[in-house]
Amino acid sequence: MNKYKLEHEFFRVSIFLKGLYSFFELLAGAILFFVVSKKIFIFIYEIFQSEFLQDVHEFIIRYMPHAVENLPYQLSLFISLYLISHGIVKLGLIIALWKEKRWAYPLAIVVFGGFIVYQIYKYAIQPSLVLLVLTDLDLAVIILTWLEWKNKGKGRV
């Protein structure tokens, strides 16, 4: 197997994994949107806490496990819509990359680069192993997307 085919296979695996994570993010947001219960919310919070810690809501979400019994509907709605929209954006890009749409390569690099910047910022505030793994996956996807885009332009893949 030549170098370009190997890069292509790594690219496909990386976007598959990113797509799988995005699907579960979308699913978690949908579950939270339709079924708001204490146990489900705590489960979703534990998995995605590094994703939905936003500036304005950070104080509230940081203390959420203790305050979940009094969870305001607006906050759960915000978190569910955040997860749904985040998942849709990533899944849309992943599908376009899988279908080898030329416009998706630079857009994916910019969008996933934005996620990395945000994740590094969040890591500085609240370190998380999950956040490091997601950031590494995003970085790998960006590098492999750039290599794939470059190789497609040269007719290698």
N, C-alpha and C positions, 0 to 999 in steps of 0.2 A: 504494500500500500504506500503510495507516494505521500509526500508531506502535505500537499493540498487536500487530498482525500481525507487524511487523518484530521486536519484542521476542520474540514467540513463535518466530519462525524462528531468531533468535540462540540462544534457549534450546534448541531442538531440536538445533542444530549443536553447541552446547557440551556437551550431555549425550551426544551421539553420540561426540564426541572423547574425553570422559571414559570412556565405556563401552568404546571401542576400546583405550585405554590399560589399562583394568582387565582386559580380555580378555587382552592380551599379558602383563600381570603374572601372571594366573592360569596362562596357558600356560607362562611361564618357571618358575613354581613347580612345575608338574606335570612339566616336563622335568627339572628338578633333582631332583625326588623319584624319578623312574624311571630317569634316566640320569645318574649322578654321574661325570663325567669332568673332568679338569683344564681342557680347552679350553672346554667348555660352562660350567663354573662361572665361569671368568674372564670369559667373555662376559656372563653373567648379572650377575656382580658389577659390571662396568663400567657396565651399563645402569641397574641398580637400587641402586647403592651408597648413595645418599642415602636410599632407602626403608628398608633393613634395618639401618642402623646403630643398634643398640639400646644402652642404657646398659651393661648387664652385658657384652655381647658386643662393644662398640665397639673395645676394644683388639685383640681377636682379628681382627675383620673389617677393621680399618684396615690390618693387616699381612698380610691374606689372600693377595694376589697372590704374596707371597714364600713363604708357608707352605702353599700350596694342595696341594703334593705330599703333605703329611702331614695333609690335611684330615680331622678326625674326623667320623665318620658322624653323630654327634649334632648337630653344627653345621650340616651340610648339610641334615639333616632339619628343624632349627629354621627355617632360612632358607626352605626350600621350603614348609613349613607356614605361615610368616608370609606369603609371597607369595600362596599359595593362599587363605588366609583373608581377607587384605586385598582381593584381587581379587573374591572372592565377595561380600563386604559391599558393595563399590562397585557391582558389577554388579547385585546385587539392588536397590539403591536406584535405579540408572539405569533398570532395567526398570520399576520401579514409577512413576518419574517419567514415563517414556515412555508408560505406560498411564494417566497422569493420576490416579493414586491420591492422594486428598486428604491422607492421613496421611503420605505420602512427602515432601511439600514441607518441613514443619518438621523432620522427622527428617533429611533430606538436608542442610539448612542447618546443623544441629547437628553431624552427623558430618563433613561437609566442613570446617566451622569448626574442629573438633578436628584434622583433618589439617593445616590451615593453621598452627595453633599449634605442632604438632609439627614441621612443616617449617621454620618460622621458627627454632625451637630448634636443629634440626639444621644449618640454614644458618649459624647463629652459630658452631657448632663446626667445620663443614667446608663452606665456601662451594662452591656448585655451580650452574652455569648451568641444568642440567636441573632442579634443585630450584626455582630461581626461576620457570622456565616452568611447572612443575607447580603451584606456589603461585598464580601468576597465573591459570592455568586454573581452579583450585579457587575462587578469589575471583570470577572471572567467572561460574562456575556458581552460586555462592551468590547473587550479585546477580540473575542472570537467574531463578533459582528463586524468589527472593522476589518479583520483579516478576510472574512467571507466576502464583504463588499469589495475589497481590493482585488481579491482573486476572481470574483465574478466580472469585474471590469476588464480584467486581463484574459478572460475566457478560460481560466484554469479549472473551474469547477462546473 
